[in-house]
Amino acid sequence: LLARAWAQREQGRGGRPPRGVSDALVLSASPVNADFDARFSATGRSYAYRIADRPTPLRRWDCVWDDRPFDLAAVNRAAAALLGEHDFLSFCRPREGATTIRTLTRLEAARAPDGLVEFHVEADAFCHSMVRSLVGALALVGRGARPAPWPRALLDARSRASAAPIAPARGLTLERVDYPGSEEWALRASLARRRRDACCDAES
């Protein structure tokens, strides 16, 4: 995708999405040196997840429809207990040989001006399906199907047998990836590749 975007920029067509991509617009592109790794040089990622609990025909492409009552206060009480560095095995589809320890820095839900319920999720990195699993668990709290302490109990179980439900993919949007200055790219990538096998003395 980036290679095609760069080629289009060189041809003076930087504003058009690459062929086969209908929901992305490349606004700028620039070369980087060999120290840069798009995945491992990142210091953080930010996602949004949107749920529509009222008719929103113009947003059906990026949100999930569910018109059941939603208790935001209960959701945010449950979310606060998940912040920090933890083993998120119960909220991930782990890859062989990969760690499931992550540092979650933001997890909250709010009513957006357009009426959608928006989850905002930020961490240093995410495991496969982690964001949608967090939302899936919290959505059950919001609908009254589970009590507010339940997501934390899932976290503490650290077991795929107690895995959180995974919310549908449609509501998920990657909003931002943070990187350090170019002088730190290689170091950050090296640190990110190290497997974290232990964390959180209070949890061990």
N, C-alpha and C positions, 0 to 999 in steps of 0.2 A: 504494500500500500504506500509506504513512504517513498520507495524507489520510484513508483509511478507518479507520485505527487511531485517529486523533485524533477522528473523528466518533463512534466507538464509545466512546471514553473520555468524551466529553461526554455520551453517553447512559447512562453508568454501566455499560458493558459492556467495559471495558478488558482484561479477562482472556481474552476469546475471540479466536481468530484471525480475521482478516478473511475474508469469504466467498471460497471458492476457494483458500485457503491452509491446508493441513492440517498442515504441519510447522513452523509458527512460532507463537510466543506473545508477544504484546506485553505487557510488564510495566509500562512507563511511556512517556509521551510528553510533550513540552513544545514550545512554540513557539520559533522562533529568528528572528533578524533577517535582513535581506537580505544581510548579509555572509557568511552561511553557505552553503557548497556541499558537499553530502554527499560528492562525489567529490574535488574539488580542495582542500578545506580540510583533508583528512586528512593526518596526518603519518606514518602507518604502517598496515599491514594484516598480520594474522596468519591463516594457514591451517593446517589439519591435513589429512593424507591418511592413510587407514587401509587396511591390507591384512591380511586374515585368512589365515593359513597353517595353520589348524586349524578344525574345525567350529565355527561360531558362528551358529546359526540366528536368535538374537535380534538380531544386528547386521547382518543381510544387507542392510538398507536403507541403511546408511551406510559400507560397506566393500567392498572388492574381494576376491574369493576367489582365492587362488593358493597351492597347497600345496607348491610347490617350495622347497627349502632356501634360506635367506636369510642372507647374511653381513653383519650389521650393522656390523662393524668396517670392512669394505671400503667399504660405503656411506658411512660417516662420513669416511673418508679422502678419498674422492672429493668429498664435499660441502664439506669445508673449503676446497678449492681454488677454489670458486665464490663464496665470500663477498667482499663489497666492492662497489664501483661498477664496473660493466662494461657493455659493449654485449651484451645478451642476445638478439641477433637469432636465433641458432641455437635459442633456446628459446621463441620467440614466433611468433604469427601477426600480423605487423605490420599496422597500419592506415595507409592512405595519409596522409602528412604528419605522422605521429606518431613520436616517438623510441622506441627500444628500449633506451635507457640507463636502468638502474635500480641502486639500492643494496640489495644483499641482506645483511641483518644477522643472519639465523639460518637455518640449513639443517642439520637433523640428524634421525636416525631412532633410535628406541628401542623396546624391548619394553614395552608398557603392562601394568599389573597384570592386565587381563583377557586377556592373551595376544596382542592384536593388535600388529602392527608399525605404529607411528605415526611419520609424518614431520611435523615442525614447520617451517614456512616463514614468515619474516617479511621485509618489505622496506618501503621508503618508498612504493612503488607496484609494480604488476605489469602486464605486457603481457598481451594476450589469450592464454590457454592456457599462460602461463609456468609456473605452479605444476605443472600436470599434465605439462608437458614436462620439468621438473626431476625430478619423481618418476619419469617414464618412463625417463629416462636412468639415474638412480641405481638403479632396480629391476633393470635389466639387469646392473649391476655386482654388486648383491646376489645375483643368481642365478648369477653366474659367467659370464654370456654376454659381458661386456666387462670389460677391466681397469680398475682404479681411476683411472688417468690419462685415460681416454677422455672423460668429461664435460668436463674442462677443455680437452681438444683440440677438442671441439665448440664450446665457448665462444670459444676463440681463432680458430676458423675464421670466425665471424661471417657465416654464409652459410645461406640457406634450403635450399641444396642438401645441406647437412650437418645438416639439422634433426633435433632429438631426437624420439624417439617420444613420443606423447601418451598418458598413462595414462587409463583410463576415468573418466568424470565421477563415478560413484557414490561413490567413496571420498573426495571432496573436501568439506571443510566450512570455511566462513569463520567464524572464531572471534572475531575482534576487529578493530575499526577504531579507531585512535587519533586524537584531535583535540586541538589546543591550546586555550588559553583563548579566550573569545569575542573578546577584544581583538586576537587574532592571526588570526582567520578570514579576513579579506579579504586580508591580506598573504600568508598561506600559499597561498590560492587563486591569487593573482597569480603567485607563484613557481612553483607546480605547473604552470601553463598555459604557462610558457616552455619552449620546445623545447630539450632538451639534445642538442647535436650532437657534443660531444667529451667525452672523459673519459680518465682513466687514462693518464698520460703514458707509462707503461711499455708500454702496449698499442699505442700509435700508431706 
